[in-house]
Amino acid sequence: MFPSISPAQEIGLAVLLVAALVWVLGLGLGHMLWDSRFHHPEPGAHDGLPAIPAQRGADAHPMESVELTEAEEQAFAGLIRTLPLH
């Protein structure tokens, strides 16, 4: 094959090339088998739970709502006005 390398090096090079070819083909075949075995849904076709569940109304449970006094409502409104809009 190559005049400047020994026959043992030629055999090693051939074995290395065959191993690399088998590895590349194995990756391609393995990927195809993996894709056919496990179905990946298209983007936007998700039927599961949403990432952030919707909020429940105040009537969902009496412990989930708090009655504020007039002073607390005014303090909260003042706090909200101090927040930046960005």
Backbone torsions as a table, in degrees:
resi	resn	phi	psi	omega
1	MET	NA	-72.2	176.7
2	PHE	-109.0	129.8	-177.2
3	PRO	-72.4	-19.6	-173.7
4	SER	-94.5	-1.3	179.1
5	ILE	-118.7	157.8	-176.5
6	SER	-78.7	162.2	178.1
7	PRO	-60.1	-33.4	178.4
8	ALA	-65.8	-38.9	178.0
9	GLN	-68.3	-36.1	176.7
10	GLU	-63.4	-42.0	178.7
11	ILE	-65.2	-43.1	178.0
12	GLY	-61.1	-41.8	178.3
13	LEU	-64.8	-41.9	178.4
14	ALA	-63.8	-43.5	178.8
15	VAL	-63.8	-40.6	178.7
16	LEU	-63.4	-43.8	179.2
17	LEU	-65.4	-41.3	177.9
18	VAL	-64.7	-41.3	178.8
19	ALA	-63.9	-41.5	178.4
20	ALA	-64.5	-41.3	178.7
21	LEU	-63.9	-43.9	178.1
22	VAL	-63.3	-39.9	179.7
23	TRP	-64.3	-45.8	-179.7
24	VAL	-65.4	-44.4	178.4
25	LEU	-65.4	-37.6	178.3
26	GLY	-65.2	-39.2	176.9
27	LEU	-63.2	-45.7	-179.8
28	GLY	-64.0	-45.9	179.7
29	LEU	-67.6	-40.8	178.7
30	GLY	-63.7	-39.6	178.5
31	HIS	-65.3	-41.2	178.7
32	MET	-65.0	-42.0	179.0
33	LEU	-66.0	-40.2	179.3
34	TRP	-63.0	-43.5	180.0
35	ASP	-66.1	-36.5	-179.4
36	SER	-76.2	-24.2	-178.4
37	ARG	-80.4	-36.7	-178.2
38	PHE	-117.5	117.8	-178.5
39	HIS	-76.6	129.2	175.6
40	HIS	-104.7	115.2	-179.1
41	PRO	-68.0	154.2	178.2
42	GLU	-67.6	152.0	176.5
43	PRO	-60.2	136.0	-179.7
44	GLY	90.0	-5.3	-178.5
45	ALA	-103.0	30.9	-176.6
46	HIS	-82.9	122.4	-179.0
47	ASP	-103.5	2.0	-176.6
48	GLY	-80.5	-160.6	179.9
49	LEU	-70.5	148.0	175.2
50	PRO	-68.5	159.5	-178.0
51	ALA	-62.9	-41.4	177.2
52	ILE	-120.7	116.0	-177.9
53	PRO	-64.9	151.9	179.5
54	ALA	-67.8	147.6	178.8
55	GLN	-72.3	146.1	175.5
56	ARG	-87.3	156.9	177.7
57	GLY	-71.7	168.7	-178.9
58	ALA	-66.6	-21.7	-179.6
59	ASP	-82.8	4.8	-177.8
60	ALA	-65.9	-44.1	-178.9
61	HIS	-155.0	137.0	-176.5
62	PRO	-63.7	-23.9	-179.1
63	MET	-80.2	-7.2	-177.7
64	GLU	-95.2	4.4	178.1
65	SER	-127.9	148.2	-178.3
66	VAL	-130.4	130.6	176.0
67	GLU	-84.4	127.8	179.1
68	LEU	-100.5	146.4	174.5
69	THR	-78.0	169.1	179.9
70	GLU	-61.0	-40.5	179.2
71	ALA	-65.1	-39.2	178.8
72	GLU	-67.1	-40.1	178.2
73	GLU	-63.4	-41.4	179.2
74	GLN	-67.1	-40.0	178.2
75	ALA	-64.6	-40.2	178.6
76	PHE	-65.9	-43.1	178.4
77	ALA	-61.8	-40.3	176.8
78	GLY	-64.2	-38.9	178.1
79	LEU	-63.9	-43.1	-179.5
80	ILE	-64.0	-37.7	179.4
81	ARG	-65.9	-25.2	-179.3
82	THR	-81.9	-14.3	-178.9
83	LEU	-74.3	139.8	177.0
84	PRO	-70.7	151.3	-177.7
85	LEU	-87.4	3.0	-177.6
86	HIS	-89.7	NA	NA
